[in-house]
Each structure stands twice: as structure tokens, then as C-alpha cells.
């Protein structure tokens, strides 16, 4: 007979696993070329007109969007905006690249997609990805093994007060990085400029068009 009643621990585990699956599914692809959901967001481009021939433009991507793509999308949006406003060129001024780094802990799902990731913890050394780690031999296949931080692990010293932590050994840990490129853009019409920060808008659109991925649209 199926047990219809689950303990609070089991319920929490299932909720965390479900949330992790939803998050991984939503972020399974790099950020496409699209407007951001909010100014300066990490899910597309945003812009603010400062003067008739000057704007602040940014493009931010998710953790699967590499730095080169973010910078190319900023150039592409700058070129589009230049032509939309009747200009032929644009000059990038006060350029900046932001890196948003976070360590993400997610429930193990029966496999380890981030095997090889390592980090340092005082008193224990490097984690499973490091060959000389004190963690070696304590891995269960979904994170750190139950022997590693149990009440008897490491000479009877539990990692958490009270000994065994029922959640720690079933989690995957990884670092994620998101990039956002921002520039103040000056629009112009001098296509013969030799300034390396000045770009021909039409040529930028032509040369970068093959690298741009637009959002998928539902047809029918």
C-alpha cells in the first residue's frame, strides 16, 4: 500500500527537487536577442535615450550566455538604434562589463552534471573535484557521501552541530556567472572616421546577423 503521508523532510526534498528541475528547464538555452524584462536585466537588451544622438545601452545574459555573445548583442542593438534614429555610425563610450557570480546549491537528481567542480572548505580542504581532497572516498554519487559528514565522520566530529546533516550530501554545488555589457553610445554620420571605437551601423548589422539568435515564436 502506498504511503500517502510523507514526512516534512521528504516533502521539502521533493519541493526543492521540483524547483530545481523547473529552474534548469527555464535556463536550458542562452538568452536570445530580445528586450530585457526590466532595465539593466540579465535577460536581454535595455536602452535609455540621453540626448537625441546619445543613449545608454546594455545587454545582459543568463549563465549560458558567454561574454562574446553579450558584447556582440550590445553592438547589434547599438547599430539598430543608430539606423532607427537616422544615423549611420555609432561610437561606444564609457564601456563596462559586469560579472554576476554566484554559488548555486541544488538538490541532487540521481546524477551529477557538474562532476569535477571543486571548492575549498576550511578544515576539510578541496571538495570532490580535487584529487588530493580529504573528501575523497566519501562521495555517494549525488554529492558528498553520508559517511563524510555523519556524526562519526572525521574522528567523530560532525560537520554541523548535532552531527549528521540529512540534506548536505544530496546537493550539487556549482558557480554560475552572468555577464552584462553596458556602454554610452554616441550616434553620428561620419562613415570615414578612423576612431576604433566608431562603427558603421549597416556593416555591423550585416556582419553580425548570422550570430544573432532571436526568441522562438509560436506559429499557427
ABEGO torsion letter per residue (X at the ends): XBBABBBAAAAAAAAAAAAAAAAAAAAABBBBBBBBABBGBAAEBBBBBABAABBBBBBBBBAABBAAAAAAAAAAAAAAAAAAAGBABBBBBGBBBBBBBBBBBBBBAGBBAABGBBBBBBGAEBBAABAABAABGABAGAEBBAAAABAABGGGBBABBGEBBAAAAABBBBBBBBBBBBBBBBBBABAABABAABBBAAAAAAAAAAABBBBBBBBX
